[in-house]
Amino acid sequence: MFLPEKGYKRTVIVIFYIIIIYLFVKYISDGLFFWLFPFVLAWLAAYCVQKPIELMYRSYKIPPKLSAGFYVILITALPVSLGFLCISKLVSVSASLYVWLTENFDMFAGSVKNVLDSVREFLYKLPFSEDSAFSAQLSDSFFNFITTYAGKLISYLPTAAGVVIGILPKILIFTAVFCISAFYLSCDFRKCNSFILGIIPCEARTYFKDFAKELLYVTRCYLKSYSMLFLISLTELFFGMLIVGIPRPFTVAFGIAFVDLLPVFGCGTVLAPWFVIEFIRGSTQTGIGLLILYIIITVVRQMIEPKIVGEFTGLHPLLMLMSIFLGLFLFGAFGMFAVPMCVAAAVSLEKRHGRMTDAG
């Protein structure tokens, strides 16, 4: 594997490898990834039970294979039982619904029509419903919609049941492979890890080990930076709510600040509909106050987020912004956090290697 010894070229190559692996998994090897997934889960399960297995051997001299079998059964029994209960319940409810709709479709349609007639009578009494044709058309359209999709549901239920039955063999194979793999990995965890690590070149293994340590450090810094952003947003929202005159300002501000912390939603998810509703209700002063507060929070967030997160993670604000955009484009909301942390860890590691080289 090509990997430069130092400098930003090394960082670029590592990021390039990560993107290639992502594209391979996403667009080429979806089926391959599904068949490798039970082995990944088995490794995680084996990792989790290593200390209990060692403790049982040291304290009670119970053979590792016996302990491994016990813990694998313990880990597998609960999710398999819950999955079986959920699938059986889903099939049972779907079958009952199919039989009921088939036998009582006319009664169901009549009940829906009675409800819509009641709604139509209510609409007649409203000031804007002087035109009875509008109410009748609305009621008939809704009735046709309900009956049409109820008929489609009846035709889809057998197909859905067939799909569920077709998935069951794959689930059984997946569970069997997971259990067997977890048992063997639990018994010979260190030997299996040594074999897997032996395939990876020594230089790359050392680099990724250091990268993992650096990533943990950067993650802590990243959490600190977003905690600071949360406190800034909470302070702005609290004083803004006080000025606007919103009841329970701290509780409301805390909820909106938490939503603002989410990468996809933001404070506009709450504030934008809120000030629109206030304008519609005639509370112009409250609506203008919320609109101004939304603009201030958005501008301040856009100005300080790259700088604060960049300072904590050691990235230039422009590189931080590029990493956020790249993460959003490749991995969605999760990538907005993961990619900047990975880039920051790689850059920090390169700086540390550079300082060690200069000192040497």
Sequence and secondary structure as in RCSB ss.txt:
>XXXX:A:sequence
MFLPEKGYKRTVIVIFYIIIIYLFVKYISDGLFFWLFPFVLAWLAAYCVQKPIELMYRSYKIPPKLSAGFYVILI
TALPVSLGFLCISKLVSVSASLYVWLTENFDMFAGSVKNVLDSVREFLYKLPFSEDSAFSAQLSDSFFNFITTYA
GKLISYLPTAAGVVIGILPKILIFTAVFCISAFYLSCDFRKCNSFILGIIPCEARTYFKDFAKELLYVTRCYLKS
YSMLFLISLTELFFGMLIVGIPRPFTVAFGIAFVDLLPVFGCGTVLAPWFVIEFIRGSTQTGIGLLILYIIITVV
RQMIEPKIVGEFTGLHPLLMLMSIFLGLFLFGAFGMFAVPMCVAAAVSLEKRHGRMTDAG
>XXXX:A:secstr
    SSSHHHHHHHHHHHHHHHHIIIII HHHHHHHHHHHHHHHHHHHTHHHHHHHHHHH   HHHHHHHHHHHH
HHHHHHHHHHHHHHHHHHHHHHHHHHHHHHHHHHHHHHHHHHHHHHHHHHSGGG  HHHHHHHHHHHHHHHHHHH
HHHHHHHHHHHHHHHHHHHHHHHHHHHHHHHHHHHHHTHHHHHHHHHHHS HHHHHHHHHHHHHHHHHHHHHHHH
HHHHHHHHHHHHHHHHHHHT SSHHHHHHHHHHHHHSTTT THHHHHHHHHHHHHHT HHHHHHHHHHHHHHHHH
HHHHHHHHHHHHHT  HHHHHHHHHHHHHHHTHHHHHHHHHHHHHHHHHHHHHHHHHHH 
